Amino acid sequence: MFLENLVNKDADFGWIEVICGSMFSGKTEELIRRLKRAKFAQQKVEIFKPTVDHRYDEDNVVSHDENEIQSTAVPAAANIPLLADDCQVVGIDEAQFFDDGIVSVCNQLANQGVRVVVAGLDMDFKGNPFGPMPNLMATAEYVTKVHAVCTRTGHLAQYSFRKSSQQNLVFLGETEEYEPLSRAAFHQAMKAQNSQPENKTSTKKEMLSSKYKDE
């Protein structure tokens, strides 16, 4: 369990909190909960998200359960310090979509006495560390890993399995495109997906096409 520290106005330094996990694990829900508590305590709060994430709203941060909080969409991490002047708490959602500069931005804010709360996917659809998240987790004082429930086994899920053959790293989607899986279910699903007949058919077509070109 994460026990929230109070913002100390007399302290010279703040800190970084990272909330990470798979899709449908409640990352954004937990981010919103912490930030709403800070707002209730009359602390000055600013929330940011990358402009690429416009699934539910162009600006507001919205969870899968449709819980939301007002935020500002920015195209790059460098925009955040410019808009977070005199803040006590800064929230950042979908941090994996930001450029690597998000790490130095978060540390800069923390060094200025700001409490920084960051949420993001720790792994991409292939099960690899996602973007700047590993470095954010390494430099954060507090890391909370939340889990979804595996749709195939009912066990804890930490992987975000992409159902489609879309290979772009950034591919926004919901339950139609992704499902949370446990380690065993994820590796079984990836193995089955990589051996699907259409992959073999595609390869056969490419070979035939190459043959006709040679002739």
N, C-alpha and C positions, 0 to 999 in steps of 0.2 A: 504494500500500500504506500502511496505517495503522501507524505505529510507536508502541506504547504508551509513555507516560511513566510513571515510577514516582511513587507518591504520596509527597510530601515532607512528613513530619510537622512539620517546622520552618517550612514555608511558610505565609504568611498567607492565600493564596488558592488555590483549586482551579481547575477548568476544566470546560467542557462539551464533550462529544463527541456528535455527532448521526450516527446511521446511518439513511439514508433510501433510498427506492426504491419500486418497484411491489410488488404482491403476488407471492409466490413467488420473490422475489429473494434471500432469505437474510438479511433484516434481523434477525429474532429469533434466528436461528442465530448471527449475528455478535455480537449482544448477549450471548447466553448464553456464548459463547466467552470474551469479555472478562471477564465477571463471574466465571466459574469460575476463570480465571487469578488474579483478585484474591483469591478465596476460598482458592485453593491457597497464595497468598503470606501467608496468615494475616491478611489485612486484613478489617476489619469492613464487611460488605456488606449492604445492604438493597435489595430489588427490589420495584417496584410496578407495577400495571397497573390500568386502569379497570374497574370492576365490569361495564360493559356487555359486555366481551369474555369470554364464557364458553364459547367454542366447544369447547375441549379440556378445560378444567379451571376450576373456580370460582375458584381462587386461584393455582395455579402458572402460570408463563409456559411455554408449550409451543410449539415450532416445528412447521412442517409435517412435518418429519422425525421428530417425536415426541421430540426432545431437549427436556429440561425442567429448570427450576430453581425452587426454592421462592420464592414471592413473596407479596405481600399485595395484594388487590384493594381499591381505594378509590373512593368515589363522586365525589370532587372533588380538584383539585390541592392545595387548602388542607390536606388531611389528611396529605400527605406529610411536611412538616417536623415535624409532631407525632410521627411514627412513625420518623423518621430521625435521632433524637438520637444524637450521638457516633459517627456513621458516618464511615468514610473514603471509601467508594464507594457511590453510589446509582444503581441502574439503573431505568429507566422504559421500559416497552414500550407499544406502540400509543398513542403520545403524541398522535396526531391526534384521538383521541376525548376528550381532556381539554378542559376549559374554558381560556380564554385566560390564566387565572391560572397555568398551568403554566410560562409563560415567566418570570415574576417569581420563582416557586418555585425553578426551576433556577438562576437567577442568584443568588438568596439563598443557596442551598446552596453554589454555587461560591465566593461571596464569603466564606463561612465556612470555606473550606479543603477542601471536598468535591469529589471527582472525580465528575461527573455524566455517566452514559452513557444516552443517549436513543435509542430506535428508533421509527420511525413511517413511515407513507405520506406522501410529499411531495405527491401529487396524488390527488384523488378520482376517482370513476368517469367524470366528465365531462372530466377532464384539467385541472382547476383546482387551484391551491394549496389544500392541505387544512388547515383549522383553524389552530391555532397553529404548525404546522410551519415556515412561512416565517420567522417571528420567532425561533423557536428556532435555525434554521440561521444567521440573521443575527448572533445574539449568541454563537454557539458558537465556541470556538477551533479545533475540528476537525470537519469534515463529511466523511463517507464515503458516497458514493452507490453503492449496489450495484444490479446489473441482473439481471433474469430473462432467459430465452430466449424469444423470440417463438414462439408455438405455430403461427403461420402462415407465417413467413418464415425462422425459424432465426436471425434477427439479434438483437442486444441489444434487450431490451424494457424500457421505462420507464413504460408505461401499464397501468392495471388496467381492462380492459374488462368491463363488466357485461353478461352475456348476456340477462338478463331485462329486462322493462320497468319493474321496481320503481324508483321515483324517490326514495325516501328516501335522504338523505345517508348515514346510518348503516344499513348492511344487511350483516350478517355472512354470510360464505359461503366456500366452497372452490372447487374446480375445476368443480363443477357450475354455479356462479353467476358465476365470474370466470375470465378468462384473461389472461395477460400478453402485450401486443402492442407491436411497434415503432411508431414514429411513423406510418409509411405505412400499416401494417395497422390501426392504431387509427382513423385518420381514414377509411379505407375502410369499416371496420366500423360506425362511428358514422353515416356517410352511408347505408349500407344499412339500418341499424336505424331511422333516422328516416323512411325511405321505405317501410317495410313496409306491405303491404296492410291489415293490421288497424288501423293508424293511420288510414288513409283511410276504412275501413269504420266505425270509431268516429265519425269526424267526420260521415259521411253520416247515421248514426243520430241523432246529436245535432241535425242540421239538420232531419230529418224530425220528430223529437219536438217541436222548437220550432215547426214549421209547424202540427202538430196542436193544440198549445196555443193558438196564435193563432186557429185556427178555432173 
